[in-house]
Amino acid sequence: MDNIDRALLLSLISNKRFTVWTNSPSQLIKEFVSLVLHQQHHFEDADITTIDLMDCFKNKDDANSDIESDLILRMTNFEKTSYTFKKVILWKNLQHLELKHQKCLYEYINKIDQYDTNASKLHPNDIRINDYMIHKPDLFIIIPVLENNLYHIKIYPPLKQKFWFSINYQFESEQQAEEEVTKIKPLPFTQESYQFNVQFLRKESKKVYIAPDIKRYIYSLIVHTRNHRLTSLAPRESWLSTRSVDEFRELCVALVIVQNYNSDDKFVTPDFVKVAMRKIGYWLVDWECNPLFSPDPSTREERSEVEAENLEEIEYQKRIEINMLSGSWFGSDYAYVARYIQKSRSVRDDNSPTGYSNVIIEDVISKVKPPI
């Protein structure tokens, strides 16, 4: 539970969002709200809401405005004539949504972010969505809670990019959660409110220094990730975007200031960059989005009969794709390519940020050497 608290603090410092992977979403949300939000940080009930996205989209037509209106009413408090977003919003069942509904959510978050335009930075706390004028509080975050068992059901890549990084928490018992809460690192000013501490760390984060060599190291990690052989198999929209340079820098800065706010060591080291690479990379980099090379396990039995009939055609399509990607797989024999792909598939790993392994990220971290 302490790692979720740390992710919450990092995200609020940088005004970002994160996701949580777990084996038991309902139990996790219950304990997180009770032990962390209520007991540790004294959020009020009116500041928190849990939304089952399946309920939002159930029996709704495809009109985005109707869905957005429902989400707004669930995510806000209404007082007199004004709407205000609740501070912590937890989403359930995101992976169960159809693609068209995930696209609706992507558009909805774009409106909350005001499309990241320069004009939006002049009034970041006043947002207009359709006919609603909504105030966004200084502390505001949306946290999707995802199920490990549904990892292979892929989320719409542009929607994933609206969330900063992911962490993994395996729920075992209420007693375990209570013991982990005692490990939460104290805030700089324990006598002050949680909001005061977050605002203090935001100001202090401006003092963090990133050396040119560290910036080049971040660039190299991103470039090597985008040029990895397995990345070439994925749709381009699921690649690590070039704007992720800023995401890496901001996470490194947040990690440094939370760790060293009371010392003079306010500079980014390669170790912080590696942590950021795993947190962001495991979440955003996923070559298995390509159903040709990695079909969804939930439909594998249904596909097996079709594949048995069209096995030669499917294998031919795979060979053609590999041959077309001459830059990444030049001169490779398909038999060895198929073996390499099979070996590189994600497997369960409870110590990773998503609960599954990621060969691309580990390859890149091991091959790109940090500055001395």
C-alpha positions in Angstrom: 0.0 0.0 0.0 3.0 2.3 0.6 3.9 2.1 -3.1 0.4 3.3 -4.1 0.7 6.2 -1.7 4.1 7.1 -3.2 2.7 7.0 -6.7 -0.2 9.2 -5.6 2.3 11.8 -4.2 4.5 11.7 -7.4 1.5 12.2 -9.6 0.0 15.1 -7.6 3.3 16.9 -7.6 3.4 16.8 -11.4 -0.4 17.1 -12.0 -0.4 13.7 -13.7 -2.4 10.4 -13.5 -1.3 6.8 -12.9 -2.8 3.4 -13.0 -2.7 0.5 -10.6 -2.6 -3.2 -11.6 -3.9 -5.6 -9.0 -5.4 -9.1 -8.5 -8.4 -7.7 -6.6 -9.7 -4.2 -7.6 -12.6 -4.1 -5.2 -10.5 -5.0 -2.2 -7.7 -2.7 -3.2 -10.0 0.3 -3.7 -11.7 -0.3 -0.3 -8.3 -0.5 1.6 -6.8 2.4 -0.4 -9.7 4.7 0.4 -9.9 3.7 4.0 -6.2 3.4 5.0 -4.5 5.9 2.8 -6.9 8.6 1.7 -9.0 8.8 4.9 -6.6 7.8 7.7 -3.3 9.1 6.4 -4.2 12.1 4.3 -7.6 13.1 5.8 -9.6 13.3 2.5 -13.3 13.7 3.1 -15.9 11.4 1.6 -17.1 14.2 -0.7 -13.5 14.4 -2.2 -13.5 10.7 -3.3 -15.6 8.7 -5.7 -15.3 5.2 -7.3 -16.9 4.8 -10.7 -17.8 1.5 -12.4 -17.3 2.4 -16.1 -19.4 -0.5 -17.2 -22.4 1.2 -15.5 -21.6 4.5 -17.2 -21.8 3.0 -20.7 -24.5 0.5 -20.0 -27.7 1.1 -22.0 -26.2 4.3 -23.4 -26.3 5.3 -27.1 -23.2 6.3 -28.9 -23.7 10.0 -28.3 -20.5 11.2 -26.5 -22.3 14.1 -24.9 -24.7 11.8 -23.0 -21.8 9.7 -21.7 -19.8 12.8 -20.8 -22.7 14.3 -18.9 -23.1 11.1 -16.9 -19.4 11.1 -16.1 -19.4 14.7 -15.1 -22.3 14.2 -12.7 -20.5 11.2 -11.1 -17.2 13.0 -10.9 -18.3 16.3 -9.5 -19.8 18.0 -6.5 -22.6 20.5 -7.2 -23.0 23.5 -4.9 -25.5 26.3 -5.6 -24.7 27.0 -9.3 -21.2 25.5 -9.8 -19.7 22.1 -10.4 -16.3 21.1 -8.8 -14.4 17.9 -9.6 -13.9 15.6 -6.7 -10.2 15.3 -5.8 -9.6 11.5 -6.2 -11.5 9.6 -8.8 -11.1 5.8 -9.1 -12.2 4.0 -12.2 -13.1 0.3 -12.3 -13.6 -2.1 -15.3 -11.8 0.0 -17.9 -10.6 -3.2 -19.6 -14.1 -4.4 -20.0 -15.1 -1.5 -22.2 -15.4 -1.8 -26.0 -13.0 0.1 -28.2 -15.5 2.8 -29.1 -16.2 3.5 -25.4 -12.5 3.7 -24.7 -12.3 6.3 -27.5 -15.1 8.2 -25.7 -13.0 8.3 -22.5 -10.0 9.5 -24.5 -11.9 12.4 -25.9 -13.4 13.1 -22.4 -9.9 13.3 -20.8 -8.8 15.5 -23.7 -11.5 18.0 -22.7 -10.5 17.8 -19.1 -6.9 18.6 -20.2 -8.3 21.3 -22.5 -6.3 19.5 -25.3 -3.0 20.7 -23.6 -3.1 24.0 -25.5 -1.1 27.0 -24.4 -4.3 28.9 -23.8 -5.5 26.3 -21.3 -2.5 27.1 -19.1 -3.8 30.6 -18.5 -6.9 29.2 -16.7 -6.0 25.6 -15.7 -8.6 25.3 -13.0 -11.7 26.4 -15.0 -12.9 23.9 -17.6 -15.8 23.9 -20.0 -17.1 20.5 -21.1 -20.2 20.8 -23.4 -22.6 22.9 -21.4 -20.9 22.5 -18.0 -18.5 24.9 -16.5 -16.4 22.9 -14.0 -13.8 24.0 -11.4 -10.8 21.7 -11.1 -9.3 21.6 -7.6 -5.5 22.0 -7.0 -5.3 18.4 -6.1 -7.1 16.3 -8.8 -6.4 12.9 -10.1 -8.0 10.0 -12.0 -6.7 6.5 -11.1 -7.9 3.5 -13.2 -7.6 0.2 -11.2 -6.8 -2.6 -13.6 -7.0 -6.4 -13.3 -3.8 -8.5 -13.8 -5.9 -11.3 -15.2 -7.0 -9.1 -18.1 -3.6 -7.9 -19.0 -3.8 -9.3 -22.5 -7.0 -7.4 -23.3 -5.3 -4.3 -24.7 -6.4 -0.7 -23.9 -6.7 1.9 -26.6 -3.1 3.2 -26.9 -3.9 7.0 -27.1 -6.0 6.5 -23.9 -3.0 4.8 -22.2 -0.8 7.8 -23.0 -3.1 9.9 -20.9 -1.8 8.1 -17.8 1.8 8.7 -16.7 2.9 5.3 -15.4 1.7 2.2 -13.6 2.4 0.3 -10.4 1.5 -3.2 -9.4 0.0 -4.2 -6.0 -1.0 -7.7 -5.1 -3.7 -7.7 -2.4 -3.3 -10.5 0.1 -5.2 -9.5 3.2 -6.4 -6.4 5.2 -3.7 -7.1 7.8 -1.0 -6.9 5.1 -2.4 -3.6 3.9 -2.4 -2.2 7.4 1.2 -3.2 8.0 2.3 -1.6 4.8 0.6 1.7 5.7 3.0 2.0 8.6 5.9 2.1 6.1 4.7 5.2 4.4 7.4 7.9 4.4 6.4 11.0 6.5 5.6 14.2 4.6 7.9 17.2 5.0 5.4 19.0 7.3 3.4 16.4 9.2 1.5 19.0 11.1 0.3 20.6 7.9 -2.4 19.4 5.4 -1.6 17.0 2.6 -2.4 19.7 0.1 0.2 22.0 1.8 2.9 19.3 1.5 2.1 18.7 -2.2 2.3 22.4 -3.0 5.6 22.7 -1.1 7.1 19.8 -3.0 5.9 21.3 -6.3 7.8 24.5 -5.5 10.9 22.6 -4.4 10.9 20.5 -7.6 11.9 23.5 -9.6 15.3 23.3 -7.8 16.1 19.9 -9.2 19.0 19.9 -11.7 19.3 17.5 -14.7 22.8 17.4 -16.2 23.2 17.4 -20.0 24.6 13.9 -19.8 21.5 12.7 -18.0 19.3 14.3 -20.6 21.3 12.5 -23.4 20.8 9.2 -21.4 17.1 9.7 -21.4 17.1 10.5 -25.1 19.1 7.3 -25.8 16.7 5.1 -23.8 13.7 6.5 -25.8 15.5 6.2 -29.2 16.6 2.6 -28.5 13.1 1.7 -27.3 11.5 3.0 -30.5 14.1 1.2 -32.6 13.9 -2.1 -30.9 13.1 -5.1 -33.2 10.0 -6.1 -31.3 8.7 -2.5 -31.4 8.5 -2.7 -35.1 5.8 -5.4 -34.8 3.5 -3.1 -32.9 1.2 -0.4 -34.4 3.0 2.9 -34.5 0.4 4.5 -32.1 1.5 2.2 -29.4 5.2 3.2 -29.6 6.8 5.3 -27.0 6.1 8.8 -28.3 8.8 11.5 -28.6 6.9 13.7 -26.2 7.6 11.1 -23.5 10.9 12.8 -23.1 9.1 15.4 -20.9 7.3 12.6 -19.1 10.6 11.0 -18.1 12.1 14.2 -17.0 9.1 15.1 -14.9 9.0 11.7 -13.2 12.8 11.8 -12.5 12.4 15.3 -10.9 9.4 14.1 -8.8 11.3 11.0 -7.6 14.3 13.2 -6.6 12.3 15.8 -4.7 10.3 13.2 -2.8 13.5 11.3 -1.9 15.7 14.3 -1.2 13.5 17.3 -0.3 15.4 17.8 3.0 19.0 17.6 1.5 21.2 19.3 -1.0 21.2 16.3 -3.4 18.6 17.8 -5.7 19.9 16.3 -8.9 18.9 13.4 -11.2 21.2 10.4 -11.3 21.0 7.4 -13.7 19.4 5.3 -11.0 16.4 7.6 -11.0 16.2 7.5 -14.8 16.1 3.6 -14.7 13.3 3.7 -12.2 11.4 6.1 -14.4 12.1 4.0 -17.5 10.6 0.9 -15.8 7.6 2.7 -14.5 6.7 4.5 -17.7 8.1 2.0 -20.2 6.3 -1.1 -18.8 3.0 0.8 -19.0 3.3 2.4 -22.5 5.6 0.0 -24.4 3.7 -3.2 -25.6 4.6 -4.9 -28.8 1.9 -7.5 -28.2 -0.8 -5.1 -29.4 -0.4 -6.7 -32.8 -3.0 -9.5 -32.8 -1.3 -11.3 -35.7 1.7 -12.1 -33.6 0.1 -12.2 -30.2 -3.7 -13.1 -30.3 -5.8 -12.3 -27.3 -5.8 -15.4 -25.0 -9.5 -15.0 -24.3 -10.3 -15.7 -28.0 -7.5 -18.2 -28.5 -9.9 -21.2 -28.3 -12.3 -19.6 -30.7 -9.4 -18.8 -33.1 -7.9 -22.3 -32.9 -10.4 -23.9 -35.2 -10.0 -21.0 -37.7 -6.3 -21.1 -37.4 -6.2 -24.8 -38.1 -7.9 -24.2 -41.4 -5.9 -21.1 -42.4 -2.6 -21.9 -40.7 -0.6 -21.7 -43.9 -2.2 -18.3 -44.8 -1.5 -16.9 -41.3 2.1 -18.1 -41.4 2.5 -16.5 -44.9 1.1 -13.2 -43.5 3.6 -13.3 -40.7 6.5 -14.0 -43.1 5.4 -11.2 -45.3 5.3 -8.7 -42.4 8.7 -9.7 -41.2 10.2 -9.4 -44.7 8.7 -6.0 -45.1 10.3 -4.8 -41.9 13.7 -5.2 -43.5 15.4 -2.6 -41.3 14.7 -4.4 -38.1 14.8 -8.0 -39.3 17.1 -7.8 -42.3 18.5 -11.2 -43.2 16.6 -13.0 -40.4 15.4 -16.6 -41.0 11.7 -16.8 -40.1 12.1 -20.0 -38.1 14.5 -18.1 -35.7 12.3 -15.0 -35.7 9.3 -17.1 -34.7 11.4 -18.7 -31.9 12.6 -15.2 -30.7 9.1 -13.8 -30.7 7.8 -16.8 -28.7 10.6 -16.4 -26.2 9.9 -12.6 -25.8 6.2 -12.9 -24.9 5.2 -11.3 -21.6 4.9 -13.7 -18.6 3.6 -13.1 -15.1 6.0 -11.2 -12.9 4.6 -9.8 -9.7 7.6 -7.6 -9.2 7.1 -5.6 -12.3 5.0 -2.3 -12.6 2.3 -4.1 -14.6 2.5 -7.6 -13.1 4.0 -8.9 -16.4 7.5 -9.0 -17.9 8.6 -6.6 -20.6 11.6 -7.8 -22.7 11.9 -4.5 -24.7 12.4 -2.3 -21.6 14.9 -4.7 -19.9 16.8 -5.1 -23.2 17.1 -1.3 -23.6 18.2 -0.7 -19.9 20.9 -3.4 -20.2 22.2 -2.2 -23.5 22.1 1.6 -23.1 25.0 2.5 -20.7 24.5 5.4 -18.3 27.0 8.2 -18.2 29.9 7.7 -15.8 
